[in-house]
Amino acid sequence: MKTEVPQLPSLARLRELTPARVALGLAGASLPTKALLEFTLDHARARDAVHAAFDADGLVQGLADLGLRAIRVSSQAPGRRDYLARPDLGRMLDADSKARLASQGGTAGALAIIIADGLSPTAVNTHAVALLRKLLPPLQRETIDIAHAVVATGARVALGDEIGRALGARMTVTLIGERPGLSAADSLGAYLTFDPVIGTTDEKRNCVSNIHGGGLSYEDAAAKIGWLIREGWARQMTGIALKDESGGRASDGFLAYSGERDNFVED
């Protein structure tokens, strides 16, 4: 009996399925010119994304258009160079920001949305408001109120803990620019933290990452984030104890349901 040998996918087909650099070829002992130029361009885009200007004013206006009045804060990093060289400074609020947040007064049980520049201001400028436009309506249908919105400059993820504690927020959702890669310079991440306190470690957070044009769509990201907010609130936890069981798609997850979860509300 003749044994059929399974056909392996070609390298050309593999390149169609991933933006990763595979099967680039060789020119002598070096890369082909085209592959080298593409690498150089993507590397430049990644560097530009890290050093891009953070459009805090535009984000504040975008939040206002969605019905959210935003508070602007800054970390202790006085500039971008300091932010990159001293990650610890990006995890602490400066004195003026502390006073500004203290004047807002805490609201027990409140949800706070934080938009932070992170390592890719380009990602935040491009995607944060568009993502919230998909996320906010189902949150409202679930009667999950957003008590505070914050736009943070020079921020690391952990800055959200101090912000949340100052505002008396029971849960924070931080939308932040992820470290640019050579296939995505504008990737946005969302970090959810229940009961934020200074010194919270990462196993107590949930993260939805890779939100950009070639990655997770706004609809699917909003479904995952919304499900985690709802379930995290109900179970009084986030982190490794809260597994994403949203189904992975908007049609299966949070955006698809309202109230008793038996009414389809999104196209």
Protein Blocks (a to p, Z undefined) as FASTA:
>chain_A
ZZdddddddfklmmmmpcbdehkbpehjaccfklmmmmmmmmmmmmmmmmpccdfklmmm
mmmmnopacdddddfbfbfklmmmmmmlmmpccfklmmmmmmnopaehiacddddfkjml
klmmmmmmmmmmmmmmmmmmnopacfbdcddehiafklmmmmmmmnopabdcdddddddd
fkbcbbccddddehiaehiafklpccdehiafklccfklmmmmmmmmmmmmmmnopadjk
lccfenopaklmmmlpghjlpacfbZZ
